Amino acid sequence: MDLIACHDCDLLYHQPSIAEGRKLRCPRCGAVLLQHRHDCVERCLMLVLAALILFTVANAYPLLSLDLQGREQDTLLITGVIELYRQNQAGLAVLVLCVSILLPLIKLLSQLYVLLPLYFGWRGWRLPVAMRIVDILHPWAMMEVYMLGILVAIVKLASLASIVPDAALYAFAALIMVMAATDASLEPHDIWERLSKTR
Amino acid sequence: MNRPQTAARAGFWLCHGCHQLNRVGIHAHESERVRCARCGATLHRRKPNSIVRTWALVMAAFILYIPANALPIMTIVSLGAGEPDTILSGVITLIAAGMWPLALLVFFASIVVPMLKLFVLIYLLLSVQFKSRWRPRDRTALYRLTEAVGRWSMLDIFVIAILVALVKFGSIATIETGAGASAFASVVVITMFAAMSFDPRLIWDVIESDHERERSTRNPS
């Protein structure tokens, strides 16, 4: 039997076998240690591919358009970053660019980079590095917070102007669901086990 | 053996990157720079300088919290005139407009969460430094909550980014970002780093040393 330790309280014990779909919680502090899933790689790969398609759509097409006294204006996901930069808020612009576009993209690509070789049985190159990138980026990819921000902005402006949601907004909403599903079904423990086996 | 055994005391260090247990021996020292056998990350017994780092980041966040709330985060300029909005006045405007749920949401994300996060971190730091034995399980859960909820404070920053992008109608209406916005963004980012640098295992280390003392004074059952 394998030894396992809790990352939150350092309790050391023998890893019990857990049933499919069940979570293993630390008996002392309650932290979720791992979850058992047998089709994790296949499902996650499909979800990541879907997320990448949705990501492209969400970035390529207008998110919202605003109608004020007959003047209409389209807004892309990147427009906010550009406008912040124009207002001499370069720091904010870089931060928003990173957490809402760049880091989610890098996270998705890293996941793809790890999952493809695992699925097809390729050797892969530096997979542990990519897997660590996924882990580090996890709190910094804030697309779902951005989505909530869009909703708040819409409600705030609703009384001043009419706002028309565009195609990219629906893609964006779907993207958040797919990314959440990926995070929920990607079991790092399982991926790491596979990575150490292939080496 | 009924006494809980920890990885560190058994001579194992848990990799923070891939959660692999690495046998390093009981006498291993931080300065040796041991690397994880599986992913190559540098191993640590506990997060390095956890207490000092977290204190420094919490203090920095506290200082920035003042301009973040005192300075305007944005100004809606309509027909050449406009009044600056701080975080709090933004919430009050929402209440005045009757948008209660939204006001509550912004109030929680922008005011309650950052403040609560700072106080929780200070409490956890003090509880570790004063070797508190009070409800370690709940304190660990509190830490997990603090770490998970922090990112939602970015909400206000995103709202500004979207409003700035949407409302640019020249002389009719534009939105200008204020100095408070970057201060607030810094608070959110710094508190996220502060939560990451705190090591919840320190909460349990105190209790471990208790067990040790108990064992030496009493016969283990």
Interface residues (C-beta under 8 A of the other chain):
Chain A: L3 I4 A5 H7 D8 C9 D10 L11 L12 Y13 R28 C29 G30 A31 L64 L66 L68 Q69 R71 Q73 T75 T79 G80 V81 I82 E83 L84 Q87 Q89 G91 L92 L95 V96 V99 S100 P128 V129 M131 R132 D135 P139 W140 M142 V145 Y146 L148 G149 I150 V152 A153 V155 K156 L157 S159 L160 A161 I163 P188 H189 W192 L195 S196
Chain B: P4 Q5 T6 A7 A8 A10 F12 L14 H16 G17 C18 H19 Q20 L21 R38 C39 G40 A41 L94 A97 M99 L102 L105 V106 P136 R137 T140 A141 Y143 R144 E147 G150 R151 W152 M154 L155 D156 I157 F158 V159 I160 A161 I162 L163 V164 A165 L166 V167 K168 F169 I172 A173 E176 T177 A181 S182 A185 V189 M192 M196 P200 R201 I203 W204 D205
